[in-house]
Amino acid sequence: MAIVSATMYGITPIFVYHAFDHGADPFGLMTTRYVIASIILFSVRLARTGFGGWPPRKLCIQLFLLGAIGLYLNSVSMFSAMKYLDSGLAMIIFYFYPILVVIFGWIIYRHKPPSIIWPCLLLTIIGVVLSVSDVQGGQATGVAYIVFGAFAYAIYSVFGGTIMPRTDLLTGLWLVFTGAAFSFVVVWLLDPPGLPTTMPYVANVWLPALEIGTVGTIGAMGIFFAGMNRIGASKSAVIGTFEVLVSVGTGILFLSQSLSRRQVFGAMLILGGVLLLAQREARSASTPTPQVHA
């Protein structure tokens, strides 16, 4: 299940680039994605539990803001980066975020990390430097977006790891997705300069947006949590790095993308550092921490 989930996430860039080629922009795709996900999840929750069973108001607001600020910033960064970078390279750079999660958890909640965090951090930094060493021109903008997205997602994950377990998963996901949808809809309605939102209006954009909102978001996430309930969060997180391989592979096979030798070596260092840390964390992990993928 973890592998299937990682594959669903990993093939999403195919649909993103297809939509971009037919006039879509990151804000339009993300607005549609989270509106679709929110409607579907609300329908499922309504069918299962009715209108009752909501968590305390303070928790609802926290979850809503988690999506409206954290998931919103990460999603904007990720999809904007794909306007400048190949999907494989973007995912390679992004995947140093687990190291940041551990560091921010130490800073915010005083969860002292294992000593192996420092060599892992060094490996990932070297890997990121090697991965971006071949970028040219506008690609540097994409690198800036993806690095910012990794920091935003790391902070979002730290807070989410504390807030999400305090309610049932379906309700928590709906509130987070609704918060993200709210932010994107507000930007669309206000239409501020420099943040254009082109809503999908042709099939070549609507269909990819529908796939991203259902298969690439709700389906992938549901399968991930179903697998995590069977093997635990730590093992699921390790298997989740398979997403990078899928993103790189699909980019090469279907999008005519490529990686230089230095970028391949950089990817090996980044994933190596993350897997080494995840293995160490798995030995001391006691409870799973669910997260919402961007």
C-alpha positions in Angstrom: 0.0 0.0 0.0 2.9 2.4 0.8 4.4 1.7 -2.6 1.1 2.2 -4.4 0.6 5.5 -2.5 4.1 6.7 -3.4 3.5 5.7 -7.0 0.2 7.7 -7.1 2.0 10.8 -5.7 5.0 10.2 -8.0 2.9 10.2 -11.3 1.1 13.4 -10.4 3.7 15.6 -12.2 2.6 14.0 -15.5 -0.8 15.5 -15.1 0.6 18.8 -13.8 2.8 19.3 -16.9 0.0 18.2 -19.2 -2.3 20.9 -17.6 0.5 23.5 -17.8 0.9 22.7 -21.5 -2.8 23.6 -22.1 -2.8 26.9 -20.3 -3.1 26.0 -16.6 -1.1 27.8 -13.9 -0.2 26.6 -10.4 -2.8 28.7 -8.6 -5.7 27.5 -10.8 -4.6 23.8 -10.4 -4.3 24.1 -6.7 -7.6 25.9 -6.3 -9.4 23.2 -8.2 -7.5 20.4 -6.4 -8.4 21.4 -2.9 -11.9 22.4 -3.7 -12.5 18.9 -5.3 -10.8 17.2 -2.3 -12.8 19.2 0.2 -16.1 18.4 -1.4 -15.4 14.7 -1.7 -14.1 14.4 1.9 -17.1 16.3 3.3 -19.5 14.0 1.4 -17.7 11.0 2.8 -17.8 12.3 6.3 -21.4 13.3 6.0 -22.3 9.8 4.9 -20.3 8.2 7.7 -21.0 10.4 10.7 -23.6 13.0 9.7 -23.3 16.6 10.9 -22.2 15.8 14.4 -19.0 14.7 16.0 -16.9 17.8 15.4 -13.8 18.4 17.5 -13.6 21.5 19.8 -13.7 24.9 18.1 -10.1 25.8 19.0 -8.9 22.5 17.4 -11.0 23.1 14.3 -9.5 26.6 13.9 -6.0 25.2 14.3 -6.5 22.5 11.7 -8.1 25.1 9.3 -5.2 27.4 9.7 -2.8 24.5 9.2 -4.2 24.1 5.7 -4.8 27.8 5.0 -1.2 28.8 5.8 1.0 25.7 5.9 -0.4 23.5 3.2 -1.2 26.6 1.1 2.4 27.9 1.1 3.9 24.4 0.5 1.5 23.7 -2.4 2.2 27.1 -4.1 5.9 26.5 -3.8 5.8 22.9 -5.1 3.7 23.6 -8.2 5.3 26.9 -8.9 8.7 25.2 -8.9 7.5 22.8 -11.6 7.1 25.7 -13.9 10.9 26.1 -13.9 12.3 22.7 -12.9 11.9 19.1 -14.1 9.6 17.2 -11.7 12.4 14.6 -10.8 14.9 17.3 -9.9 12.3 19.2 -7.9 11.4 16.1 -5.9 15.0 15.3 -5.3 15.7 18.7 -3.8 12.4 18.7 -1.8 13.1 15.4 -0.1 15.6 16.9 2.3 12.6 18.1 4.3 12.6 15.1 6.7 15.9 16.3 8.1 14.3 19.8 8.7 11.3 18.2 10.4 13.6 16.7 13.0 15.5 19.9 13.5 12.4 22.1 13.8 10.9 19.5 16.2 14.0 20.1 18.3 13.7 23.8 18.1 9.9 24.1 18.7 9.1 21.2 21.0 12.5 20.4 22.5 12.5 16.9 21.0 16.3 16.3 21.0 17.3 14.5 17.8 19.7 11.5 17.7 23.3 12.4 17.2 23.2 10.9 13.7 21.2 13.9 12.6 24.4 15.9 11.9 26.1 13.5 9.4 22.6 13.0 7.8 22.2 16.8 7.5 25.7 17.1 6.0 24.9 14.4 3.4 21.7 16.1 2.4 23.2 19.6 2.2 26.0 18.2 -0.1 23.4 16.4 -2.1 21.3 19.5 -2.6 24.4 21.5 -3.6 25.3 18.9 -6.2 21.7 18.6 -7.4 21.5 22.4 -8.1 25.0 22.8 -9.4 23.9 22.3 -13.0 20.8 24.6 -13.0 20.8 27.5 -15.4 18.9 30.7 -15.9 15.3 30.5 -14.7 15.8 27.2 -13.1 17.3 29.0 -10.1 13.9 30.5 -9.5 12.5 26.9 -9.3 15.2 25.9 -6.8 14.3 28.9 -4.6 10.6 27.8 -4.7 11.3 24.2 -3.9 13.7 25.0 -1.0 11.1 27.4 0.4 8.5 24.7 0.0 10.6 22.2 1.9 11.0 24.6 4.8 7.3 25.4 4.8 6.3 21.7 4.7 8.8 20.8 7.5 7.3 23.5 9.8 3.8 22.4 8.7 4.6 18.8 9.5 5.9 19.6 12.9 2.7 21.4 13.9 0.6 18.9 12.1 2.2 16.0 14.0 0.9 17.6 17.2 -2.5 18.8 16.0 -3.7 16.0 13.7 -3.8 13.1 16.2 -6.2 15.0 18.4 -9.2 14.3 16.1 -10.2 11.5 13.7 -8.3 11.4 10.4 -11.3 12.1 8.1 -12.3 15.2 10.0 -8.7 16.5 10.3 -8.0 16.0 6.6 -11.2 17.8 5.6 -10.5 20.8 7.8 -6.9 21.0 6.5 -8.0 20.7 2.9 -10.8 23.2 3.4 -8.3 25.7 4.9 -6.1 25.3 1.8 -9.1 25.6 -0.5 -10.2 28.8 1.3 -6.8 30.5 0.8 -6.7 29.6 -2.9 -10.2 30.7 -3.5 -9.6 34.0 -1.8 -6.5 34.6 -3.9 -8.6 33.8 -7.0 -11.3 36.2 -6.1 -9.0 39.0 -5.1 -6.8 38.5 -8.1 -3.8 40.4 -6.7 -1.0 41.4 -9.2 1.6 38.8 -9.7 -0.6 35.9 -8.5 -2.7 35.0 -11.6 -5.3 32.2 -11.1 -6.5 30.7 -14.3 -9.3 28.3 -13.5 -9.5 25.1 -15.6 -12.0 25.6 -18.5 -11.0 22.9 -21.1 -11.0 19.1 -20.8 -7.2 19.0 -21.1 -7.0 20.9 -17.8 -10.1 19.8 -16.0 -9.3 16.1 -16.3 -5.7 16.4 -14.9 -7.1 18.7 -12.1 -9.7 16.0 -11.3 -7.0 13.3 -11.2 -4.8 15.4 -9.0 -7.7 16.1 -6.6 -8.9 12.5 -6.4 -6.2 9.9 -7.2 -3.2 12.1 -6.5 -4.6 13.5 -3.2 -7.4 11.6 -1.6 -6.7 8.2 -3.1 -2.9 8.3 -2.5 -3.4 9.6 1.1 -6.1 7.0 2.0 -4.0 4.1 0.8 -0.9 5.5 2.6 -2.7 5.6 5.9 -4.2 2.1 5.3 -0.7 0.8 4.8 0.7 2.8 7.8 -1.9 1.2 10.1 -0.4 -2.2 9.2 3.4 -1.5 9.2 3.8 1.7 11.2 4.7 5.3 10.4 8.5 4.9 10.3 8.5 2.0 7.8 5.9 3.8 5.7 8.1 6.9 5.7 11.1 5.0 4.4 9.0 3.3 1.7 7.6 6.7 0.9 10.9 7.8 -0.6 10.0 5.5 -3.5 8.0 8.6 -4.7 11.3 10.2 -5.7 12.2 7.3 -7.9 8.7 7.3 -9.5 8.9 11.0 -10.2 12.3 10.7 -11.8 11.3 7.6 -13.8 8.1 9.0 -15.1 9.9 12.3 -15.9 12.4 10.4 -18.0 9.9 8.1 -19.7 7.0 10.4 -20.3 8.2 13.9 -20.1 11.6 13.7 -21.8 13.4 14.9 -18.7 16.9 13.9 -17.7 19.4 14.2 -14.8 23.1 14.9 -14.9 25.6 12.6 -13.2 26.0 15.1 -10.4 22.3 15.4 -9.9 22.0 11.6 -9.7 24.8 11.5 -7.1 23.2 14.3 -5.2 19.9 12.4 -5.2 21.7 9.4 -3.7 23.2 11.5 -1.0 19.9 13.2 -0.1 18.0 9.9 0.0 20.8 8.2 1.8 20.8 10.8 4.5 17.0 10.6 4.9 16.9 6.8 5.0 19.7 6.7 7.5 17.9 9.1 9.8 14.6 7.3 9.2 16.2 3.9 10.2 17.5 5.5 13.4 14.2 7.1 14.2 12.4 3.8 13.6 14.2 2.2 16.4 13.0 4.7 18.9 9.5 5.5 17.4 6.6 4.7 19.7 3.5 6.1 17.9 2.7 6.9 14.3 2.5 10.6 13.4 0.1 11.1 10.4 0.9 13.8 8.0 -0.9 15.4 5.1 1.0 15.2 1.8 1.1 18.3 -0.3 
